[in-house]
Amino acid sequence: MAINLHQLKIFHTVARSGSFSRAAAELKISQPSVSIQVGDLERQFGVELFEQAGKAARMTEAGRILDAYAGRILALIDETRGAIDEVKGLRRGRLLIGATSTPGAYLLPGLLSRFREQYAHVELGLRIAGTRRIQEMLLQRELDLGVVGGHVTQRDVEAVPIATDELVLITAPGHRFASMPSVATPDLAGEPFILRERGSGTREVVDEALHRVGAHLTPAMELEGAEMVKQAVAANLGVSILSRWAVAIDVAAGRLCIAPIDGVRITREILLVYHRDRRLPHLARAFAEMVAPAWHAPASSGAAPPAAGRA
């Protein structure tokens, strides 16, 4: 059975959009054409790929299986085109990076600006998501690289440290902690804490670090994203622990204060992550070499490792 790549792309677009009409609009073809191509695929495989749920197209179990493979096949086709373009000496292209919220907001903009100085005509794409989702997108070849502040759990995802992030206790200027030279860990007990949402890399690091020193927090609020947490702390609704990068401007402006915790320093590594078995595009290799001098290209990429002794 010969699978038509055009039909596979149409099917994958319907699966991703959840609608025959939305897929038709995205692909700029008629809805009947979409239905015909998907129907032809169903006849080839001898199974139904979608079941109608109102106006939505919901995948059957066979459809979900095909979609998982379709995404990988189409990504490999794009990767092949990129590899051939590199051989032809093109300096244009697209670099897709996924990042967790803290490095995505406070570290990557500067790194991407440096990269753009050398590759002025490159299209840059940045996706913000949780560490687990970044790993999933790497394995599905939806991203070239990732930059995360959480733990890597997938076996086929490699990680290289590129920076160290310090997490600090922050308060409103009028809070009692703001005038103390340092805060003893017992003083944290019972203090209303405004914490990042569960599942965020920041929350995981904070919970682990304070558990190790026997500090038990009382969550007053759980908010999504550092900006919402900073606003609540500035309004003196509680205290929090966030990345020093995330609060630097607010501290300099006097909206927040950093209160050292006696005998406790919370740090985490920021990691460059990539698919172990994927041949990385030239642009991804160039970015990795810029941000991580210790990075070594995957064996399957055919790229030479960075020169020894590079600063």
C-alpha positions as CSV (number, residue, x, y, z in Angstrom):
1,M,0.0,0.0,0.0
2,A,1.5,3.3,-1.1
3,I,0.6,6.2,1.3
4,N,0.1,9.5,-0.4
5,L,1.9,12.2,1.6
6,H,-0.6,14.8,0.4
7,Q,-3.4,12.8,1.9
8,L,-1.4,12.2,5.1
9,K,-0.9,16.0,5.5
10,I,-4.6,16.6,5.0
11,F,-5.5,13.9,7.6
12,H,-3.0,15.3,10.1
13,T,-4.4,18.8,9.6
14,V,-7.9,17.6,10.3
15,A,-6.7,15.7,13.4
16,R,-4.8,18.8,14.7
17,S,-7.6,21.3,14.0
18,G,-10.5,18.9,15.0
19,S,-12.6,20.0,12.1
20,F,-12.9,19.3,8.3
21,S,-13.9,22.9,7.6
22,R,-11.0,24.4,9.6
23,A,-8.5,22.1,7.9
24,A,-9.9,23.1,4.5
25,A,-9.5,26.8,5.4
26,E,-5.9,26.2,6.6
27,L,-4.9,24.2,3.6
28,K,-6.8,26.6,1.2
29,I,-8.8,23.8,-0.4
30,S,-12.5,22.9,-0.4
31,Q,-14.1,21.0,2.4
32,P,-15.4,18.3,0.0
33,S,-11.8,17.8,-1.2
34,V,-10.7,17.2,2.4
35,S,-13.5,14.7,2.9
36,I,-12.6,12.8,-0.3
37,Q,-8.9,12.6,0.6
38,V,-9.6,11.4,4.2
39,G,-12.1,8.9,2.8
40,D,-9.6,7.5,0.4
41,L,-7.1,7.0,3.3
42,E,-9.9,5.2,5.3
43,R,-10.5,2.9,2.3
44,Q,-6.8,2.1,2.0
45,F,-6.5,1.2,5.7
46,G,-9.9,-0.4,5.9
47,V,-10.8,1.5,9.1
48,E,-12.6,4.7,10.1
49,L,-10.2,7.4,11.1
50,F,-12.8,9.9,12.4
51,E,-16.2,9.9,14.0
52,Q,-18.5,12.9,13.8
53,A,-19.3,14.6,17.1
54,G,-21.5,17.5,16.1
55,K,-19.4,19.8,14.0
56,A,-16.2,18.4,15.4
57,A,-14.2,15.5,13.9
58,R,-13.1,13.2,16.7
59,M,-10.4,10.6,16.0
60,T,-11.1,7.0,16.4
61,E,-8.4,4.8,18.1
62,A,-7.1,3.9,14.6
63,G,-7.0,7.7,13.8
64,R,-5.0,8.4,16.9
65,I,-2.4,5.7,15.9
66,L,-2.1,7.1,12.4
67,D,-1.9,10.7,13.6
68,A,1.1,9.8,15.9
69,Y,3.0,8.3,12.9
70,A,1.8,11.1,10.5
71,G,3.3,13.8,12.7
72,R,6.6,12.0,12.8
73,I,6.6,11.3,9.0
74,L,5.8,14.9,8.0
75,A,8.4,16.2,10.5
76,L,11.0,13.9,8.9
77,I,10.1,15.3,5.5
78,D,10.6,18.8,6.7
79,E,13.9,17.8,8.3
80,T,15.1,16.2,5.1
81,R,14.3,19.4,3.2
82,G,16.3,21.4,5.8
83,A,19.2,19.1,5.5
84,I,19.3,19.4,1.7
85,D,19.0,23.2,2.0
86,E,22.1,23.2,4.2
87,V,24.0,21.2,1.7
88,K,23.1,23.8,-0.9
89,G,24.6,26.4,1.4
90,L,21.5,28.3,2.3
91,R,21.8,30.6,5.4
92,R,18.1,31.0,5.7
93,G,15.8,28.8,7.6
94,R,13.8,28.4,10.8
95,L,14.8,27.6,14.3
96,L,12.1,26.4,16.7
97,I,12.8,26.6,20.4
98,G,10.6,25.6,23.3
99,A,11.2,27.0,26.8
100,T,9.7,27.0,30.3
101,S,8.4,30.4,31.4
102,T,11.3,31.7,33.4
103,P,14.1,31.1,30.9
104,G,11.7,31.9,28.1
105,A,10.9,35.3,29.5
106,Y,14.2,36.4,31.1
107,L,17.1,34.4,29.5
108,L,16.2,33.5,25.9
109,P,15.4,37.0,24.5
110,G,19.1,38.1,25.0
111,L,20.4,34.8,23.6
112,L,18.2,35.0,20.5
113,S,19.2,38.6,20.0
114,R,22.9,37.5,19.9
115,F,22.0,34.6,17.6
116,R,20.2,36.9,15.2
117,E,23.3,39.1,14.9
118,Q,25.0,36.2,13.1
119,Y,21.9,34.8,11.3
120,A,20.0,37.9,10.4
121,H,17.6,36.2,8.0
122,V,16.6,33.3,10.1
123,E,13.0,32.9,11.2
124,L,12.9,32.3,15.0
125,G,10.0,30.5,16.7
126,L,9.6,30.4,20.5
127,R,7.0,28.2,22.3
128,I,6.4,28.6,26.1
129,A,5.2,25.4,27.9
130,G,6.0,23.2,30.9
131,T,9.1,21.0,31.1
132,R,7.1,17.8,30.4
133,R,5.4,19.3,27.3
134,I,8.7,20.7,25.9
135,Q,10.1,17.1,26.1
136,E,7.1,15.7,24.3
137,M,7.4,18.3,21.5
138,L,11.1,17.4,21.1
139,L,10.3,13.7,20.8
140,Q,7.5,14.5,18.2
141,R,10.0,16.7,16.3
142,E,7.8,19.8,16.8
143,L,10.8,21.6,18.2
144,D,14.5,21.8,17.4
145,L,15.7,22.6,20.9
146,G,14.4,23.3,24.4
147,V,15.5,25.4,27.3
148,V,14.0,24.3,30.6
149,G,14.3,24.9,34.3
150,G,12.9,21.6,35.4
151,H,14.0,18.0,35.6
152,V,14.3,16.0,32.4
153,T,12.4,12.7,32.6
154,Q,12.4,11.3,29.0
155,R,15.0,8.8,28.2
156,D,15.6,10.0,24.7
157,V,16.0,13.7,25.7
158,E,19.6,14.9,26.4
159,A,20.3,17.9,28.6
160,V,23.3,20.2,28.9
161,P,23.5,23.0,31.6
162,I,23.8,26.5,30.2
163,A,23.2,28.7,33.2
164,T,22.5,28.8,36.9
165,D,19.3,30.4,38.2
166,E,19.0,31.5,41.8
167,L,15.6,31.6,43.5
168,V,15.1,34.2,46.2
169,L,12.5,35.1,48.9
170,I,10.6,38.3,47.9
171,T,8.4,40.6,49.9
172,A,6.6,43.9,49.6
173,P,8.7,46.8,50.9
174,G,6.5,47.2,54.0
175,H,6.7,43.6,55.0
176,R,8.5,42.7,58.3
177,F,11.0,40.5,56.4
178,A,12.2,43.4,54.3
179,S,14.0,45.1,57.2
180,M,15.6,41.9,58.5
181,P,19.2,41.1,57.6
182,S,18.1,37.4,57.0
183,V,15.1,35.3,57.7
184,A,15.4,32.2,59.8
185,T,13.6,29.1,58.3
186,P,11.3,28.8,61.4
187,D,10.0,32.3,60.6
188,L,8.7,31.0,57.3
189,A,6.2,28.7,59.0
190,G,2.7,30.1,59.0
191,E,3.7,33.0,56.7
192,P,1.2,33.2,53.8
193,F,3.0,32.2,50.6
194,I,2.0,33.1,47.1
195,L,3.3,30.2,45.0
196,R,3.7,29.3,41.3
197,E,1.3,26.7,40.0
198,R,1.9,23.0,40.7
199,G,3.9,21.4,37.8
200,S,6.0,24.5,37.1
201,G,9.7,24.1,37.3
202,T,10.0,26.9,39.9
203,R,7.4,25.3,42.2
204,E,9.2,21.9,42.0
205,V,12.6,23.5,43.0
206,V,11.1,25.6,45.8
207,D,9.2,22.6,47.3
208,E,12.2,20.4,47.2
209,A,14.6,22.9,48.6
210,L,12.5,23.9,51.6
211,H,11.5,20.4,52.3
212,R,15.2,19.5,52.7
213,V,15.6,22.2,55.4
214,G,12.4,21.3,57.2
215,A,10.5,24.5,56.2
216,H,6.8,23.9,55.7
217,L,5.0,26.6,53.7
218,T,1.4,27.7,54.0
219,P,0.1,28.4,50.5
220,A,-2.3,31.4,50.5
221,M,-2.5,31.5,46.7
222,E,-1.3,29.5,43.7
223,L,-0.9,31.6,40.6
224,E,0.1,30.9,37.1
225,G,3.2,32.8,35.9
226,A,5.8,34.9,37.7
227,E,4.1,38.2,36.8
228,M,0.9,37.4,38.7
229,V,2.9,36.3,41.7
230,K,4.9,39.5,41.7
231,Q,1.8,41.7,41.6
232,A,0.2,39.8,44.5
233,V,3.4,40.1,46.6
234,A,3.8,43.8,45.8
235,A,0.2,44.2,47.1
236,N,1.5,42.6,50.4
237,L,-0.9,39.7,50.1
238,G,2.0,37.3,51.0
239,V,5.6,36.5,50.2
240,S,7.0,34.2,47.5
241,I,10.1,32.6,46.1
242,L,10.9,33.4,42.5
243,S,13.9,33.6,40.1
244,R,16.2,36.5,40.7
245,W,16.1,37.2,37.0
246,A,12.3,37.5,37.2
247,V,12.4,40.1,40.0
248,A,15.5,42.1,39.2
249,I,13.7,45.1,37.6
250,D,11.0,45.2,40.3
251,V,13.6,45.2,43.1
252,A,15.6,47.9,41.4
253,A,12.4,50.0,41.1
254,G,11.6,49.5,44.8
255,R,8.4,47.6,44.2
256,L,9.8,44.4,45.7
257,C,12.5,43.5,48.2
258,I,14.7,40.4,48.5
259,A,15.0,38.9,51.9
260,P,17.9,36.3,52.3
261,I,16.9,33.1,54.0
262,D,19.4,32.2,56.8
263,G,21.7,29.4,55.6
264,V,19.6,28.6,52.5
265,R,20.5,29.3,48.9
266,I,18.2,27.8,46.3
267,T,19.6,27.3,42.8
268,R,18.8,25.3,39.8
269,E,20.4,24.6,36.4
270,I,18.9,25.9,33.3
271,L,19.2,23.1,30.7
272,L,19.5,23.0,26.9
273,V,17.5,19.9,25.9
274,Y,17.3,18.1,22.5
275,H,16.3,14.8,21.0
276,R,19.2,12.3,21.4
277,D,18.6,10.5,18.1
278,R,17.7,13.4,15.9
279,R,20.0,14.9,13.3
280,L,19.9,18.5,14.4
281,P,19.5,21.2,11.7
282,H,22.5,23.4,11.2
283,L,20.8,26.4,12.9
284,A,20.0,24.3,16.0
285,R,23.7,23.1,16.2
286,A,24.9,26.7,15.8
287,F,22.6,27.9,18.6
288,A,23.6,25.0,20.9
289,E,27.3,25.8,20.3
290,M,26.7,29.5,21.2
291,V,24.9,28.9,24.5
292,A,26.6,25.7,25.7
293,P,30.3,25.5,25.0
294,A,30.3,22.0,26.6
295,W,27.7,20.8,24.2
296,H,28.5,17.9,21.9
297,A,26.4,17.1,18.8
298,P,24.5,13.8,18.8
299,A,26.5,11.1,17.1
300,S,23.8,10.8,14.4
301,S,24.0,14.4,13.4
302,G,27.4,14.2,11.7
303,A,28.5,17.4,13.3
304,A,31.9,17.9,14.9
305,P,31.9,18.8,18.6
306,P,32.9,22.3,19.7
307,A,36.6,23.0,19.7
308,A,38.4,22.2,23.0
309,G,39.1,25.1,25.4
310,R,36.3,27.3,24.0
311,A,35.2,29.9,26.6
